[in-house]
Amino acid sequence: MKHFARWGLTMPATIAVVVLLIVPVAITIAATFAEPKGVFAPYVTFFSSGFRRAVLYRTLEIALITTAISLTVGFITAYVIAQMPGRAKSIMIVAAVFPLLTGVVVRSFAWLIILGKNGILNTMLISTGILSEPLSMLYTEGSVIVAMVYLFVPLMILTLVGVLEGIPRDLIDASASLGARPLMTFFQVILPLATPGLIVGAVLVFTGSFTSYATPQLLGGEKQMMMGTFLYQRAMVTFDWVGASTIAAIMVVLTLSVVLIMSRIARRLNPMAV
């Protein structure tokens, strides 16, 4: 009876995941293997194109750099917040996640105003005499990465604060009493225990930045096209549904591969992490 009740409780969620997630993805991937030219013809076409390979490599590069920077900034910020007393900690958490109250498009558009040739940053640099003419900061990899980091650092902070708060202070004090230096305590005590949060945060940031559409479209344009914008172009502009499905399938496979790699790293750092 208990077994039946347990299945009865989980069945609606299981059906929803299968119908709304697994089946659409499976249909999308299956469409790429139904070409008359050959089973793997869409993938051969994709990887034989220098432009498409460049888009893929650029997307991976931006996603990995964004993840690395967000991990570093988010971990440092979360560690500082976790050490604060209760009231100050609450204020800092609210301040850190406040950008999440606005939409992605709004936050990305704000960087157009900041980084434009007549934007806030160029105006400030010229007025202080650092520059004599405005820099072209928009539609570069740097502008996309900066906006991505701004978008995803709050998620990283939220993920890590709870994990770092859960590390017993007694362990850190015991490490110090046994003669361990702060750096050794960090690598041998804090980092292994924070590994689950780091992996979850890294997966969230990587998948979000790898599949992002609005930010690359606004700040990268055609010059810095990424897989998300490329997929939209193939599906909605050229109506190449097989090509769009191929891009989606490649994105799914690469995302799952990175998640598995991160999980293996987590097991090496802390066997109990995953």
The 8 nearest C-alpha neighbors of each residue, nearest first, counted from 0:
[[1, 3, 2, 4, 5, 6, 7, 8],
 [2, 0, 4, 3, 5, 6, 7, 8],
 [1, 3, 5, 0, 4, 6, 7, 8],
 [4, 2, 0, 6, 5, 1, 7, 8],
 [3, 5, 7, 1, 6, 2, 0, 8],
 [6, 4, 2, 8, 7, 3, 1, 9],
 [5, 7, 3, 9, 8, 4, 10, 2],
 [8, 6, 4, 10, 5, 9, 3, 11],
 [9, 7, 5, 6, 10, 4, 11, 12],
 [8, 10, 6, 12, 7, 11, 13, 5],
 [9, 11, 13, 7, 12, 6, 8, 14],
 [12, 10, 14, 13, 9, 15, 8, 7],
 [11, 13, 15, 14, 10, 9, 16, 8],
 [14, 12, 10, 16, 15, 11, 9, 17],
 [13, 15, 17, 11, 12, 16, 18, 10],
 [14, 16, 12, 18, 13, 17, 19, 11],
 [17, 15, 13, 20, 19, 14, 18, 12],
 [16, 18, 21, 14, 15, 20, 19, 22],
 [19, 17, 15, 22, 16, 20, 14, 21],
 [18, 20, 16, 15, 17, 21, 23, 22],
 [21, 19, 16, 17, 23, 22, 18, 24],
 [20, 22, 17, 24, 23, 25, 18, 19],
 [21, 23, 25, 18, 24, 20, 17, 26],
 [24, 22, 26, 25, 21, 20, 27, 19],
 [25, 23, 27, 21, 26, 22, 28, 20],
 [24, 26, 22, 28, 27, 23, 29, 21],
 [27, 25, 29, 23, 24, 28, 22, 30],
 [26, 28, 24, 30, 25, 244, 29, 23],
 [27, 29, 25, 30, 248, 26, 31, 24],
 [30, 28, 26, 31, 32, 27, 25, 33],
 [31, 29, 27, 28, 33, 32, 26, 241],
 [30, 32, 29, 28, 33, 245, 241, 244],
 [31, 33, 38, 30, 29, 34, 39, 28],
 [34, 32, 30, 31, 38, 35, 29, 37],
 [33, 35, 36, 37, 32, 38, 31, 40],
 [36, 34, 37, 33, 38, 40, 32, 39],
 [37, 35, 34, 40, 38, 39, 41, 33],
 [38, 36, 40, 35, 39, 34, 32, 33],
 [37, 39, 32, 40, 34, 33, 36, 35],
 [38, 40, 42, 37, 41, 32, 43, 31],
 [39, 41, 37, 43, 42, 38, 36, 44],
 [42, 40, 44, 43, 39, 45, 31, 245],
 [41, 43, 45, 44, 39, 40, 46, 245],
 [42, 44, 40, 46, 45, 41, 47, 39],
 [45, 43, 41, 47, 42, 46, 40, 48],
 [46, 44, 42, 43, 47, 48, 51, 41],
 [45, 47, 48, 43, 44, 52, 42, 51],
 [46, 48, 44, 45, 43, 49, 52, 51],
 [49, 47, 51, 46, 50, 45, 52, 44],
 [48, 50, 52, 51, 53, 47, 46, 45],
 [49, 51, 53, 48, 52, 54, 55, 47],
 [52, 50, 54, 53, 48, 49, 45, 55],
 [51, 53, 55, 49, 54, 50, 46, 56],
 [52, 54, 50, 56, 51, 55, 57, 49],
 [55, 53, 51, 57, 52, 225, 56, 58],
 [54, 56, 52, 58, 53, 57, 226, 59],
 [57, 55, 59, 53, 58, 54, 60, 52],
 [56, 58, 60, 54, 55, 59, 53, 61],
 [57, 59, 55, 225, 61, 56, 60, 62],
 [60, 58, 56, 62, 57, 61, 63, 55],
 [59, 61, 57, 63, 58, 62, 56, 64],
 [60, 62, 64, 58, 63, 59, 65, 57],
 [61, 63, 65, 59, 209, 208, 60, 205],
 [64, 62, 66, 60, 65, 61, 59, 67],
 [65, 63, 67, 61, 66, 62, 60, 68],
 [64, 66, 62, 68, 63, 67, 148, 144],
 [65, 67, 63, 69, 64, 68, 205, 204],
 [68, 66, 64, 70, 69, 65, 63, 71],
 [69, 67, 71, 65, 70, 66, 72, 64],
 [68, 70, 66, 152, 72, 71, 73, 67],
 [71, 69, 67, 73, 68, 72, 74, 66],
 [70, 72, 68, 74, 69, 73, 75, 67],
 [73, 71, 69, 75, 74, 70, 68, 76],
 [72, 74, 156, 76, 70, 155, 69, 71],
 [75, 73, 77, 71, 76, 72, 70, 78],
 [74, 76, 78, 72, 77, 73, 71, 79],
 [77, 75, 73, 79, 78, 74, 72, 80],
 [76, 78, 160, 80, 74, 156, 79, 75],
 [79, 77, 81, 75, 80, 76, 74, 82],
 [78, 80, 76, 82, 77, 81, 75, 83],
 [81, 79, 77, 83, 82, 78, 88, 76],
 [80, 82, 78, 79, 164, 83, 160, 77],
 [83, 81, 79, 80, 78, 84, 164, 88],
 [82, 84, 88, 80, 81, 87, 85, 79],
 [85, 83, 87, 88, 86, 82, 81, 80],
 [84, 86, 88, 87, 89, 83, 90, 81],
 [87, 85, 89, 88, 84, 90, 83, 91],
 [88, 86, 90, 89, 85, 84, 91, 83],
 [89, 87, 85, 91, 83, 86, 90, 80],
 [90, 88, 92, 86, 87, 91, 93, 85],
 [89, 91, 87, 93, 88, 92, 94, 86],
 [90, 92, 94, 88, 93, 89, 95, 87],
 [93, 91, 95, 89, 94, 90, 88, 96],
 [92, 94, 90, 96, 91, 95, 97, 89],
 [93, 95, 91, 97, 92, 96, 90, 98],
 [96, 94, 92, 93, 97, 153, 91, 98],
 [97, 95, 153, 93, 98, 99, 94, 92],
 [96, 98, 94, 99, 100, 95, 93, 101],
 [99, 97, 100, 96, 101, 95, 153, 106],
 [100, 98, 97, 101, 96, 102, 153, 150],
 [99, 101, 98, 97, 102, 96, 103, 106],
 [102, 100, 99, 98, 105, 103, 106, 97],
 [101, 103, 105, 104, 106, 100, 99, 98],
 [102, 104, 106, 105, 107, 101, 213, 150],
 [103, 105, 107, 102, 106, 108, 213, 214],
 [106, 104, 108, 102, 107, 103, 109, 101],
 [107, 105, 109, 103, 108, 104, 102, 101],
 [108, 106, 104, 109, 110, 105, 214, 103],
 [107, 109, 105, 111, 110, 106, 104, 112],
 [110, 108, 106, 112, 107, 111, 105, 113],
 [109, 111, 113, 112, 108, 107, 114, 146],
 [112, 110, 108, 109, 114, 113, 115, 218],
 [111, 113, 118, 110, 109, 115, 114, 119],
 [112, 114, 119, 110, 118, 111, 120, 115],
 [115, 113, 111, 118, 110, 136, 112, 120],
 [116, 114, 118, 117, 111, 112, 113, 137],
 [117, 115, 118, 133, 121, 135, 134, 114],
 [118, 116, 115, 122, 121, 119, 133, 112],
 [117, 119, 115, 113, 112, 116, 114, 121],
 [118, 120, 113, 122, 121, 123, 112, 114],
 [119, 121, 123, 122, 113, 118, 114, 124],
 [122, 120, 124, 123, 133, 118, 119, 125],
 [121, 123, 119, 125, 120, 124, 126, 118],
 [122, 124, 126, 120, 121, 125, 119, 127],
 [125, 123, 121, 129, 127, 122, 126, 130],
 [124, 126, 130, 128, 122, 127, 123, 131],
 [127, 125, 123, 128, 124, 122, 129, 130],
 [126, 128, 124, 125, 129, 123, 130, 122],
 [127, 129, 125, 130, 126, 124, 131, 123],
 [128, 130, 124, 127, 125, 131, 126, 123],
 [131, 129, 125, 128, 132, 124, 133, 127],
 [130, 132, 125, 128, 129, 133, 124, 126],
 [131, 133, 130, 134, 125, 121, 116, 124],
 [134, 132, 121, 116, 135, 130, 131, 125],
 [133, 135, 136, 116, 132, 121, 130, 115],
 [136, 134, 137, 116, 133, 115, 114, 138],
 [137, 135, 114, 134, 142, 139, 115, 138],
 [136, 138, 139, 135, 142, 218, 114, 115],
 [139, 137, 219, 218, 220, 223, 222, 142],
 [140, 138, 141, 142, 137, 219, 223, 136],
 [139, 141, 143, 142, 144, 223, 219, 138],
 [140, 142, 144, 139, 143, 145, 136, 137],
 [141, 143, 145, 139, 144, 140, 137, 146],
 [142, 144, 140, 146, 141, 145, 218, 215],
 [145, 143, 147, 141, 146, 142, 65, 148],
 [146, 144, 142, 148, 147, 143, 141, 149],
 [145, 147, 149, 143, 144, 148, 150, 142],
 [148, 146, 144, 150, 149, 145, 143, 151],
 [149, 147, 145, 151, 150, 146, 65, 152],
 [148, 150, 146, 147, 151, 152, 145, 153],
 [149, 151, 147, 148, 152, 146, 153, 103],
 [150, 152, 148, 154, 153, 149, 204, 147],
 [151, 153, 155, 69, 154, 73, 148, 149],
 [154, 152, 156, 96, 155, 151, 95, 157],
 [155, 153, 157, 151, 152, 156, 158, 200],
 [154, 156, 152, 200, 158, 73, 153, 157],
 [155, 157, 73, 153, 77, 159, 158, 154],
 [158, 156, 154, 155, 160, 159, 153, 161],
 [157, 159, 155, 156, 196, 160, 200, 154],
 [158, 160, 162, 156, 196, 161, 157, 77],
 [161, 159, 77, 163, 162, 157, 81, 156],
 [160, 162, 164, 159, 163, 165, 158, 157],
 [161, 163, 159, 165, 164, 160, 196, 193],
 [164, 162, 160, 165, 166, 161, 159, 193],
 [165, 163, 161, 162, 81, 166, 160, 167],
 [164, 166, 162, 163, 167, 161, 160, 168],
 [165, 167, 163, 164, 168, 162, 192, 189],
 [168, 166, 169, 170, 165, 171, 164, 163],
 [167, 169, 171, 170, 172, 166, 173, 165],
 [168, 170, 172, 167, 171, 173, 174, 166],
 [171, 169, 173, 168, 172, 167, 174, 188],
 [170, 172, 174, 168, 173, 169, 175, 184],
 [173, 171, 169, 175, 174, 170, 176, 168],
 [174, 172, 176, 170, 175, 171, 169, 177],
 [173, 175, 171, 177, 172, 176, 179, 170],
 [174, 176, 179, 172, 178, 177, 173, 171],
 [177, 175, 173, 178, 174, 172, 179, 171],
 [178, 176, 174, 175, 179, 173, 172, 180],
 [177, 179, 175, 176, 180, 174, 173, 181],
 [180, 178, 175, 174, 177, 183, 184, 181],
 [179, 181, 183, 182, 184, 178, 175, 174],
 [182, 180, 184, 183, 185, 179, 175, 174],
 [183, 181, 185, 184, 180, 186, 179, 187],
 [182, 184, 180, 186, 185, 181, 179, 187],
 [185, 183, 181, 188, 187, 182, 186, 179],
 [184, 186, 189, 182, 183, 188, 187, 190],
 [187, 185, 190, 183, 184, 188, 189, 182],
 [186, 188, 184, 185, 183, 189, 191, 190],
 [189, 187, 184, 185, 190, 191, 186, 192],
 [188, 190, 185, 192, 191, 193, 186, 187],
 [189, 191, 193, 186, 192, 185, 188, 194],
 [192, 190, 194, 269, 193, 268, 189, 188],
 [191, 193, 189, 190, 194, 188, 166, 269],
 [194, 192, 190, 191, 196, 195, 162, 189],
 [193, 195, 197, 191, 196, 192, 198, 190],
 [196, 194, 272, 198, 197, 193, 199, 273],
 [197, 195, 199, 159, 198, 194, 193, 158],
 [196, 198, 194, 200, 195, 199, 201, 193],
 [197, 199, 201, 195, 200, 196, 194, 202],
 [200, 198, 196, 202, 201, 197, 195, 203],
 [201, 199, 155, 203, 197, 198, 202, 158],
 [200, 202, 198, 204, 203, 199, 205, 197],
 [203, 201, 205, 199, 200, 204, 206, 198],
 [204, 202, 200, 201, 206, 205, 207, 199],
 [203, 205, 207, 201, 202, 206, 66, 151],
 [206, 204, 202, 208, 207, 62, 66, 203],
 [207, 205, 209, 203, 208, 204, 202, 210],
 [208, 206, 204, 205, 210, 209, 211, 203],
 [207, 209, 211, 62, 205, 210, 206, 204],
 [208, 210, 206, 62, 207, 211, 205, 58],
 [209, 211, 227, 208, 207, 206, 212, 226],
 [212, 210, 208, 227, 209, 207, 213, 214],
 [211, 213, 227, 228, 215, 214, 216, 210],
 [214, 212, 216, 215, 217, 104, 211, 103],
 [213, 215, 217, 216, 107, 212, 218, 211],
 [216, 214, 219, 218, 217, 212, 213, 143],
 [215, 217, 220, 213, 214, 219, 218, 212],
 [218, 216, 214, 215, 219, 220, 213, 108],
 [219, 217, 138, 215, 143, 216, 214, 220],
 [220, 218, 138, 223, 215, 216, 139, 217],
 [221, 219, 216, 222, 223, 138, 218, 217],
 [220, 222, 224, 223, 219, 216, 138, 228],
 [223, 221, 220, 224, 219, 138, 139, 140],
 [224, 222, 219, 221, 220, 139, 225, 138],
 [223, 225, 221, 222, 220, 228, 54, 219],
 [226, 224, 58, 54, 228, 227, 229, 223],
 [225, 227, 229, 228, 230, 58, 55, 54],
 [228, 226, 212, 230, 210, 229, 225, 211],
 [227, 229, 231, 212, 230, 225, 226, 232],
 [228, 230, 226, 232, 227, 231, 225, 233],
 [229, 231, 243, 227, 233, 228, 232, 226],
 [232, 230, 228, 234, 229, 233, 235, 227],
 [231, 233, 236, 229, 230, 235, 234, 228],
 [232, 234, 237, 239, 230, 243, 231, 238],
 [235, 233, 238, 231, 240, 243, 239, 232],
 [234, 236, 238, 232, 231, 233, 237, 239],
 [237, 235, 232, 238, 233, 234, 231, 239],
 [236, 238, 233, 239, 235, 234, 232, 240],
 [239, 237, 234, 235, 236, 240, 233, 232],
 [238, 240, 233, 242, 237, 234, 241, 243],
 [239, 241, 243, 242, 234, 238, 244, 233],
 [242, 240, 244, 243, 239, 31, 245, 30],
 [241, 243, 245, 239, 240, 244, 246, 233],
 [244, 242, 240, 246, 230, 245, 233, 241],
 [245, 243, 247, 241, 242, 246, 27, 240],
 [244, 246, 242, 248, 243, 247, 31, 241],
 [245, 247, 243, 249, 244, 248, 230, 250],
 [246, 248, 244, 250, 245, 249, 251, 243],
 [249, 247, 245, 251, 250, 28, 246, 244],
 [250, 248, 246, 252, 251, 247, 253, 245],
 [249, 251, 247, 253, 248, 252, 254, 246],
 [252, 250, 248, 254, 249, 253, 255, 247],
 [251, 253, 249, 255, 254, 250, 256, 248],
 [254, 252, 256, 250, 255, 251, 249, 257],
 [253, 255, 251, 257, 256, 252, 250, 258],
 [256, 254, 258, 252, 253, 257, 251, 259],
 [257, 255, 253, 259, 254, 258, 252, 260],
 [256, 258, 260, 254, 259, 255, 261, 253],
 [257, 259, 255, 261, 256, 260, 262, 254],
 [260, 258, 262, 256, 261, 257, 255, 263],
 [259, 261, 257, 263, 262, 258, 256, 264],
 [262, 260, 264, 258, 263, 259, 257, 265],
 [261, 263, 265, 259, 260, 264, 258, 266],
 [264, 262, 266, 260, 265, 261, 259, 267],
 [265, 263, 261, 267, 262, 266, 268, 260],
 [264, 266, 262, 268, 263, 267, 269, 194],
 [267, 265, 270, 269, 263, 264, 268, 272],
 [268, 266, 264, 265, 269, 270, 263, 262],
 [269, 267, 265, 266, 191, 264, 270, 194],
 [268, 270, 266, 272, 191, 271, 267, 265],
 [271, 269, 266, 272, 267, 268, 273, 265],
 [270, 272, 269, 273, 266, 265, 195, 268],
 [273, 271, 195, 269, 270, 265, 266, 194],
 [272, 271, 266, 262, 265, 195, 270, 269]]
